[in-house]
């Protein structure tokens, strides 16, 4: 993956551009905004994300339910997720979010600088892991010659005798 790392921002009320005004300019992340959990699921089917920021209280589905869905899919289960909340979450609900797979919570009103620091770390990890994946996939095809199954069986059989 070249270019800025995609971050999915799921909130029916807030504008992500207001929270991270320098995201696109600084080339460190590309915001993908979903105004509903349905839009979020569609976005997740289209591409991989460096992180997902989810409002706990969405009108069509609770953020916890969306998080459980995301963490239940093999393709998205390892994507870091931050929950946004207007506060008022008790310890039981905080723990519930962490058990589902949230890595952190961000209180509303959100401080853009704090959100930037948190997301920048995930974006950097995303870009580095993709670069490493590209580097190792190219070297594996050169370093590991193709061996057909019959050759492997013959080699294994000669070692067992």
N, C-alpha and C positions, 0 to 999 in steps of 0.2 A: 504494500500500500504506500503510495507516494502522496505527498501533500498533507494537509491538516487531518488530524484524526477526528472521525465523526463522534459527536456526543448527542444522545437522544434526550430531549427535554420534554417531559410530559406534564403539562399543566393547562387547565382550561381557562385560567384567569391571567396569569402573568406573561409578559413578553420577554423571552429569553434574551433578545437583543439589548434590552435595557439592563439586564443583569450582567452580561458579558459584552460590553460594547466593543472591546478590542479583540474579540475572539477571531473573527474573520480577517481583520487587518494584520494581526500578529502572526497568522499562518500556523497557529498552534492547535486550533481545533475548528471544526465546522459544525455549527449547531443545526440539528434537525429537530424541528418543533412539531409536537403532536398535541392537539387540543382535546383529544379524547383517548381513552384506552384502546379503542378500536383503531385509531390512527397510529398509535404506538405499536400495536401488533403488526399492522401492515408494514411499518417502517422496519421492524425487526426481521421481517421476512425478506426484505430487499437487501439489507447490508449488515455488516458487523459493526459494532460500536465499541469505542474505548471506554465509555461509561454511560450510565443512564441516570438521569435525575427525575424522580417521580414525586408528584404531589400526593400526599397520603390521602387527601380527601378529594376524589374526583367524583363528578355526578353520576357517571355511568357504571363505575366499578371502583371499589376502594383500591388505593395504591398497594395495599397488602395483597389483595387478590391478583392484581397485575404482576406484582413481584413474584408471587408463587407460580404463576403461569410462566414467567420469564425464566425462573430458576429451574422449572421442570423440563425445559427444553434443552437437549444436548448442545445445540448450537449457541445458546445464550446463557447457559448456567454459570459460566465463569466471568461474565461481564460485571464489573463493579457497579453497584447501585447505591445511590444516595437518595434518601427520602427528604422531601421538603414538608415542613409542617408549620402551621400558624401558631404552634405552641399548644400547650394544654394536653399533650400526650402523657399519660401516666406511665409508671415504670413497667406495667404489664404490657402495654402497647409498644413501648420502646423495645422491650425484650422480644416481643413478637416480630418486630421488624428485623432485628438482628438475627433471629432464628431463621427467618425466611431467606436471609442472605444480604441484607443491607450492610454496607461497610461503614456508613455514617449517616447522620441526620444534619440537616441545615434548617435553622429556624427562619421563618418569615417575620419581619422583612429581612430579606437576604442581603448580606454585605457582599457586594460584587468582588471585592478583593479576596475575601476568604474563599468564595466559590471558585474564583480563578485559580488560586493556589492548589486547591483540592483537585480540580479537574485537570490542571496542567500536569500534575504528577501522573494521573491515569493516562492522559494522552501521550505523554512521553513513553511510558511503559508499553502502550499499544504500538506506537511507531517502532520502538526498538525490537519488540517481539516479532513484528512483521518483517523487519529488516533481517533479523536472525533466521527466520523461517525461509526467506528468499535465499539467503546465503547458504544455508544447509541443504535446501532442496536441490540447488544446482550442483553442489559438491557431492551429494549422495549418488546422483545419477552417473557421475564420472568415477567415483571411488568404488562403487559396487557394481561390478559387471553382472549382466543378466545370466543366471544359471537356471536351466530348465529343471523341472522336478525329477526327471529320470536321472540326470547327472547327480543331483543331490542324493537320491536313493542309492545309486551305485556307490557313491563316496561313503555314505553312512553304512551301507552293507559291508563294504570292505573293511571298515574300522571295527565292526562287530565280530567279524570272523576270526 
